[in-house]
Amino acid sequence: MTEVLLQPTVLFQIADHRRRRFENAQTNQQRVVGCLVGLRQGNKLIINNSFPIPFDENPQAYYVDTEYAKHMAEMFKKVYSDENLIGYYTTSPQFRAHDSELATRMMSLVGPECYLLNVDCLDQNNLEPFYKLYTCQSIDQQTQIQPKETTLHWSLVEKVVLAAPEQKRELVDVLSALNVMESEILQIIEYMRGECDLEIVDRVQNLLNIAVDEPGVEMIRRSNDNAVQIVLGELVRVIVQMKKNQEKLKK
């Protein structure tokens, strides 16, 4: 089962595409279409970029320039060699008469594993998700579009840039604290290279045992404050004991 992660900046790119194309549109009757670019890492697929393509439609017919999409994909490949076309996006939350045929066209361009991202660019002030991901598959010579779960994949840079001012201050404080911790840990490593108190060795071992039992990713993702406090407490004890021993040696 492929886990799909979506970079939030892709949503901004899509919203900007629609804003430029239909600046004064108040409904989703007019939509835009573009391609999704992604990177595969094991069983994970990260959608981290997109680009618009020429598209137009009316109730009787539609037009999409797949040759332009091929050319743009080749240009992207020159810059990001590991990334490939993995699907397409539209800015209509509801499916339309041409969507099955459009999916078939895009699958011929992308391949059998093709994803569709529907983004609602209007602020409706409701509780419905403003984006939904689908898989496009050919089953019994018919194109079927099925819902697919996805997760927003926030990088640290995006968290800082897109955060509110008070959240930015909190992140800056956290980063500053982590820098202090890194400095202290480096001092502990340097101290332990020589002869040192066995009590410090025991405390460092306890600290490492905690780190093994509580993976860092899970500690952060699940906000395991208790485990973080234990690790920080052990680290502080090691630092204090080390400082005391250093003062004794000076005397």
N, C-alpha and C positions, 0 to 999 in steps of 0.2 A: 504494500500500500504506500503510495507516494504522498508524503506530507508537503503541502504547498504553503510557502511563506510569501507574503506580499509586502514589499517595501512601501511605506506610506507615501514616499515622494512620487510613486507612480500614480497615485490617486490625484495628487496635485497637478501632475502633467496632463492627465486626462481632463480634469476640470478646466485647466487653462486652455486646452485645445478647443473645448466646447465654447468657452467664453469668447475666444477670438473669432470663432467661426460664426456663432450666433449670439452676439453680444447682448441684444435686447430681448432674446426669447424668454417668455414667461412660462412655457410648457415644455414637455419632452417630445412634442410632435416632431421637432427637428433634432436629429441626433448626428453624432460624428462617430467615425470608426477608425481604429488604428491597430497597430501590432504590439504585442507584448514580447519583451525580450527577457530571457531568464538564464539562470545558471544552475546546473544540477550538481549536488553534493551528496553522493550516496543515495539514500532513499528520500532526500529532500530536494525540492525544486523551489528556487528563490526567484520570484518575479521582481526584477530590480530596475527595469527600464521600459520605455515605450516610445513609439513615434507615430504620428498621424499619417494617414493615407487618404488619397482622394476618394470620396464616397458621396453618392447622391441617390435619392430614391423618391418615388411617388407611389400611389396605390397600385399602379399597374406594373412597374418595373423598378430595377435598381441598377446602380453602376458602382463597381469597386475596381480600383486600379491595382491589380496584383503584380503587374510588371514593375510598378513604382515600389511596391513593398519588397520585391526581390532585390531591386537595386539598393534600397536602403539597408536591407539585411546584410548585403555584401559590404557596404560601407561600415556598418557596425562591427562586422567581423574583423575588419582591419584594425580597429581600435581595441575591441574586447574579444580576443580570440577564443575564449572559453564560453562565450555566451551565444545563444541561438534563439531563433524565433520559437516561441512555445505556445502562441495563441493570438487572440485578438480581443479588442474591447469595443463596447458600444456604450452610449450614454442614454439608453432607454431601459428602464427597469422592467417593462413589459415586452414580451416577445411579439414579433410582427410576422406578417404573411411571408416575407422574404427570408426570415432568419434561418430556416432549415437549409435553403439553397445557399445562403451566405456562409453558413457553417461548412457546407460541403466544399465550397470554393476555398475557404481558408484552410481546411484540412489538406487539400491538394497542395497548398503552399507550405504548410507547417509540417505535416506528417500525421500519422494515425493518432499520436498523443497530442491532442489539441485542446487548449483551454479557452473559455470565453469568460471575460470579466464584464459584468453589467454594472455601470455606475450611474446612480441617480445624482445629477449635479444640481438639483433644485432643493432648496431648504424647505421641507414640508413640515418641520417641527413635529414629527411623529416618532414612534419607537421602532419603526422598521429599519433594518440595516440599509445604509445608503449604497452598499456594494454587495454583489453576490458573484460567486465563482461557479462555473459549470465545466463539465467535461463534454467534449464533442466526440462521439464514436460512431463508426459505421457498423451497424448490426443488421444482418440479412439485407444488405444493400440499401439500407435506409439510415439516414443520419439521425442520431438521437442525442439530445442535449439533457444531461443529468446534473443535478446540484452536486457541488463538491465543497467540503469544508476547507477553510483557509484561515491563516493566522497572520496578523500584522507583525512584521519583523522589524522592530525598531533598533537601529544602531545607536551607539552612545552619542554620536554626533547629531543624529536626528532628534534624540531626546533633548539635547541641550538647545539646539536651534529652534525647535518647535514648542518648547516648554513655555509656560507662563513665567513672568519675571520671578515670582516667589519660588517656583520649581527650579528655575535656573540657579538661584542662590543656593538651594538645597543641594543640587548636583555639584556645584562648585565646592561647597563645604565638604561633601563626601569625597570628591577627588583630592582635595587638600589633605583630608585625614588619611586617605590611602597613601599619599606621598610620604606623610610622616611615618606611617607604619612601615612602608618599604625601607625608609632610611634606618629605622630602628632594627628591622630584621637583618639588614646588611651588617649593622654593627654587631648583632648577635652572632652572625656567621663568622665575622672576622675574629671575634672574641673566642669562639670555640675552636679556632684553628690552633690555639696554643693550649697551655694547661688551664683548666677551668674547674669550677666547683661542680661536683657531681649532681648537686641539687638542681643546677641549671640544666644539665643534660637530661635529668628526669622530667623537668617541666617542658623542655623542648619536645621530648618524646611524647608526652601527653598531648601537647599541642598538635603534633603530626597525626596522632591517633584520632583526634577529633576531626581533623581535616579529611582523613580517609573515610570516617563514618558519615560525614555530612558533606557531600560534593558541593563545591562552590556554586555551581550553576543552580542546583536545587535550593541552596540557601538563599540565593538572590531571588530566584523565580518565585518561590513560595513564601518569601518574606519571613524566613524562620528566625525571628528575632532572638529567641532563646539560645539557639545554637551559635549565633553571631556573638551574643554576649559572653558565652562560655569561651569561645576562641579569643576574643579580645581580652577577657579577664586573664586567661593563661598567658597571653602575650605580655600584658602589663606586668604580671608577676615575674616573668623571666627578665624583663627589662630592668625592673626595680632591683632584683637580686644581682644582676650583672653590674649595675651602677654601684651598689654597695660594695661588691668585691673590688671594683676598680678604685673606689675611695680608700679601702683598706690597704691596697697595694701602694697607693701614693704615700700613705702615712709610714 
